[in-house]
Amino acid sequence: MQYEFLKQFPKRMKHVGRYVLLFINSSQKMIWKQYGFLKLDEQINVIFSVMLYIMEQSLKEENCTIDDIGAYLDNLNMRYFKKNMSYEDCKNLGDFILNVILSNEGKAMYFDGYDFEQRAYQSMNISYVANRIVYVDSEVRRTSYYLTEDGYNLLLSTLEIENNMKLTIHEMVFKMHLEKQSYDKAVDEIKNIFNLLRIQLQKIEEAMGRIRRNALSYSVAEYETVLTENLETISDTKQKFQNYRELVKSREKELEDINLNVRKLDEKEEEKLKNLGIIENYLNRTIDEHQKILSSHFDLKSLYTKELEQLSQMSFIRRFSLQNELYEKILENPRGLERMEIFLRPLFSNTPEKIYNLKKATELQKPIRKKEVEELGEVMEFGDEAWMEAEEHRRREKLRKYEKSLKYLIEKAMNSDRGEISLEEIRNSIEERSTDLLELIPNVEIFKEIMVELLRSKEISIRQLKEERREYISDFSNSFQLNEMVLSLVENSGWQIDKIEIYRIEDGKVIVFEQVEDETGNRKSICCSNVLIRVRREG
């Protein structure tokens, strides 16, 4: 056969067919929409939930009737799915899943896989569930369902073996085939082992690429996972495969000696010799791959450490005054001009190598605001401490205004009986030039930015923000960041908030705030759409 990898192709296709027939039987069925399961994702989740329940009942050797499945779906719906379904609806849905999707209305299901050795399609029967008659309370006759071999294989294939066990299992199977001299099967296993090592190497390379682009986007948990997998892969793999290579070489030599000195090899022995050659080739490549992983493992550690150190050292950059440290020194001692290259040399060093950051390229680009330039006022010299202090005070004052405005909006929603409030209601409750208006709108630019960020976020989950803060190393931001500020307000104020939802109310109303100052002190009016802010409390 020209393409060795196409052997046992029908067997692979049977694994695929188990999924394909399941999706065909489920898709385009209107009954799903009657119960509120509109997306294919939701439908597949329900099907596999039911199959897992049948498997669990089968393993416990307990009955699994339509009533049991209906009660199970009813419990899932009340606790998780939250669809508008009664117990009878759940029972009918369970009957539909069993008899239409899994049993194909009693008709046998087949999937054709092409056999490249026989040059023809091979028809394979697929069956997910079977049933038997049981008696409940020794009197009532019921039909109980259980999984077939195909059903078990389908479910077991959905829960993959843990990564740290895959290599060990394939290595054990490979060793067993070598001992039994089943070299054709050993070829498949050594290919699987080589593929696992190649995948691990690609993981390391992808991790290093992400770290080079932005070390802060690569979490500590991800880094720990890759390191653990590397250590488990390189622990004793190399020595094992070197031993296997020596064994394969000795068996190859035995067959070659027979062919040269004793007799001509028969067809089976020639096949074995050919397979041993393939195994030796893959063992050599596997050992090389192992060496690359070992080298890349230390490169990854070194790179991650270096990038984090560079990020931490940014805060220790020393600034100095050109006037005090350069001009005045030269005026005091003009002979210093002869050694100016010592001072200027760093300015002419080679620029660092740049890496194209695809993530940054696809981010929403915000316009550079002219106000940031105007705020500088006049050109200040490096090292002017008074200017730096004034700039820091201005930054803190501006963030405080952002915080007061955002806090006012959230408190208004929390204090409402409904747990929500619209911008129209807030406008009607405050007067022009009142303290509340100044708190809500310190200036036009701040209020606009807060509302734009709220509408863009749509939903802010406090639990998710806390998890992200635990899992990721984040740098301190000098500008307004909505999520950071919301999380800070919730923790400092002791609010019991689970999430904040923001919607644009499509009622055509225009909310106007008159006589509001902008950053330059001019008074103007703001016109904006009506917005609803809803606060969901914990529990």
Buried (B, 14 or more C-beta within 10 A) or exposed (E): EEEEEEBBBBEEBBEEBBBEBBEEBBEEBEEBEEBBBEEEEBBBBBBBBBBBBBBEBBEEEEBBBBBBBBBBBBEBBEEEBEBEBEBEBBBBBBEBBBBBBBBBEEEEBEBEBEBBEEEEEBEBEBBBBBBEEBEEEEEEEBEBBBBBEBBBBBBEEEEEEEBEEBBEEBBEBBBEBBEEEBBBBBBBBBBBBBEBBBEBBEBBBEBBEBBBBBBEEBBEEBBEBBBEBBEBBBEEBBEBBEEBBEBBEEBBEEBEEBBEEEEEBEEEBEEBBBBBBBBBBBBEBBBEBBEBBBEBBEEBEEBBEEBBEEBEEEEEEEEEBEEEEBEEEEEEEEEBEEEEEEEEEEEEEEEEEEEEEEEEEEEEEEEEEEEEEEEEEEEEEEBBEEBEEEBEEEEEEBBEBBBBBBBBBBBBBBEBEEEBBBBBBBBEEBEEEEEEBBBBBBBBBBBBBBBEBBBEBEEBBBEEBEEBEEEBEEEEEEEBBBBBBBBEBBEEEEBEBEBBBBBEBEEEEEBEBEEBBBBEEEEEEBEBBBBBBBBBEEE
